Amino acid sequence: MKQDIGAGSSRKLEATIPSSAFERWDTEESKFNRKADTFQLMVGRSATDIRLLDDVTLSVNRG
């Protein structure tokens, strides 16, 4: 997602991250799985200019 915000301005943004973004290939089961883990969310002007870092903890309910 890209949003242009003028210098000195601020804006509240909301983004939805699909659950598939948290899936990893399970070599034992030969499929993608989501497992409880902590991921780092990075926001920046580019991949080399990160301005905000935050941890996102994923809990997986098995039922």
Backbone hydrogen bonds, N-H to C=O, Kabsch-Sander energy under -0.5 kcal/mol:
donor,donor_aa,acceptor,acceptor_aa,energy
5,I,3,Q,-0.6
9,S,6,G,-2.2
13,L,11,R,-0.5
17,I,15,A,-0.5
21,A,18,P,-2.1
22,F,19,S,-1.8
23,E,20,S,-1.5
24,R,33,N,-2.6
26,D,31,K,-2.8
27,T,25,W,-0.8
30,S,26,D,-1.6
31,K,26,D,-1.2
33,N,24,R,-2.4
35,K,22,F,-0.5
35,K,33,N,-0.5
37,D,58,L,-1.3
39,F,56,V,-3.3
41,L,39,F,-0.6
41,L,54,D,-3.7
43,V,52,L,-2.6
45,R,49,D,-2.0
46,S,49,D,-0.6
49,D,46,S,-1.3
51,R,43,V,-2.7
52,L,43,V,-2.2
54,D,41,L,-2.0
56,V,39,F,-3.3
58,L,37,D,-3.2
58,L,56,V,-0.5
59,S,57,T,-0.5
61,N,59,S,-0.5
62,R,60,V,-0.5
63,G,61,N,-0.5
